[in-house]
């Protein structure tokens, strides 16, 4: 019993966030095996001092149910592909937020256009070599994940930042390679497997 209490106490010493104005700093609480101990925050409720421990949401997902061995192989292959391209979709989302935040600093259309071109050069220099190594399937998955992360299709992003003509051009190029920049992410339908994999990746299960 004492061991369980010690474990719970140690857990309470990290990542403490106050959710009330009635927050005080406690005296140093020491773990039996610790020399220095830790300073923690706590809540005061009805005269009692309570250590407050915010825990991240724990996601529990059952194993994916496969209809056939072929589907299982497809899932395993998708795991590799999604792991490879998912980080790029996050980068796109971060960069898009960064661009939107900074565009307000430029007043004229010419200044904004110059800024976007500079960002494009930076990203091209950093990621072009890696992205060129993606297979068609990996590229299609990335296009869908960009929609998942940003809420906008790749076509919409290109159109917003580069204009309708540029978006039409790249959409035409994508079509030649059997892809579609207008593809939308369907978490509950065609992309159910990808969604399952992404959730597992986000929660450290893959």
N, C-alpha and C positions, 0 to 999 in steps of 0.2 A: 504493500500500500504506500509506504514511504517513497519507494522508487517511482511509482506512478505520479505522486504529488510533485516530486523533484522534476520529472520530465515536463509536467504541465507548467511548472514555475519557470523553467528554462525557456519554454515556448513563449511565455508571456513577456519575456525580456526584450524581444525584437520587434521592429516594425510597428511601434505603437503610435496611433494617431488619435488625437482628441476630437470628440464630437460634441463638446459642450464647453461653455465658458467656465464651468466649475471644474477646472483642471488644475491640479497641483503637481509639483515634482516631489516624488517620494524620497526618503532617505535611500542610501545605497542598499540594494537587495543582493545578497550574495548566494550564489549556488554553493552547496557544500564543497564541491571540488574546485571552486574558483578562488583566486587570490584577490583580484581587484573588484569583482562584482560588477554590477551595471546600474546606471541611473535610468529610471523608467518614469512614465507618466501614468496618471490614473484619474478616474472619475470619482467625484464625491456625490453619493446619492443617499439621501436620508441619514446623513451623518456617517455613513460607511464609506471607507476608501476602497474603491474597486479598481483593480488593474484591468485595463481595457485592451483586448487583443483583437484587432481586425484581421480576419482570415480571408484569403482570396477565395473566390468561388471555385468549388471543386466540381469538375465536370466528369460524370461517369457515363460512359457509352458502352453499350453491349457490343459484342463482336459483330462485324458486318455479316449479314446472312447472304451467302452466295447461292444462286440458283443452279450453278454448274461449275465444273472445274475450270472451264474456259473463262467464266466470269471472275473466278478467283485469281487466275493468272493475269487477267486484265487489271484487276485491283492492285496486285503486287507491282505491276509495271507502272500504274498510275502513281503509286506511292513514290517511286523513284523520280518520276517526272515532276510531280507537284513539289517535292522537296527541293528540286533544282530551280524551279521558276517562281515559287511563292515569294522568296525574298525580293525578287525583282519587282513584283507587283506592289510590295510594301514600299519599295524605293520610289516607284512611280507616284504612289499616294502621297508620300512625304514631300517629294519634289513639287508635286502639283499644289499642295498646301503652301509650300514655301514661295512658289511663283505667285500665287494669288495674294499672299500676304505682302510681297514686295512690289507688285505691280502698282499698288496705290502710291508708291513713292515716285512714280514717273507720270508726268502730266500729259505729255503729248503722245500721239499714236506712234510717232517715229521713235521716241525714247523707249516706249514699251516694246516695240518690235525689235529694237536693238538688244534690249535686255533678254528677251526670249531667245534670240539667236545666240547670244553669249551662253545662256544656260544650256541650249541645245548642243553647242560645241563642247562644253564641259562634260555633259553626260555622254556624248558620243565618244569622246576621248577615253572616258572611264569605263564604259560598258560595251561599246560596239564590238570589240573582239570577242567578248563572252557571249553576247546575244547572237552573233553570227554562227556560233557553234550549236545553237539550238536546232533540234529537228523540227519538221513541220508540225508534228503532234505537240511537241513542247511549246512551240510558238502559239498554237491554237489555245492551249491551256492557259498560257500567260495572258492572252487577249481576254479570256473569260475572267481570270483572276483580277485583272485590272478593273473590270466592271464591278467585281465583288468588293474590292478595296476602296474604290473611289465613288462608286454609284453612277459612273458614267462609262459608256462604251469607249473603246480606243478611238473610234471614228469621231465621237463627240469631243474628245479631248483635243485631237488634231485640228478639228474644225474651229474650236474655240481659240486655240493658240496660234494656229498657222493659217486659218481661213478656209472657206468652202472649197476653193479650187485645189488646195493642197490635200485636203481630206478626200476629195473625189479621186485625186491621182493615186494616193496611197491605198485607197479602197480598191481601185482598179488593179493595182499591182498585187494586192492581197488575193484578189479573186483569181488571178492567173495561177497562184500557188494553192488554190483550193481552200483559201481562208476567207474570213469576213470580219472586217474591223467593227462591224455593227453587231457582232454576236453579243447577246446578253447572257448574264449568268442566271442559271435556273437551279437554285439550291435544292428544291424539292422535286425536280424532274430529271432532265437529262444530266445534270451535274451533281446528282445526289452522291455519287461515289467521291467526287472531288471535294464536296463539302464535308463529307465524313472525314476524309484525310486531313483537310485543312484544320478542322476542329481538333483533331488528335494532335496535330503538329503544334497548334497554339497552346495546348494544355500539356505539352511534354510527354504525350503518349506515343509519339513516333519519333 
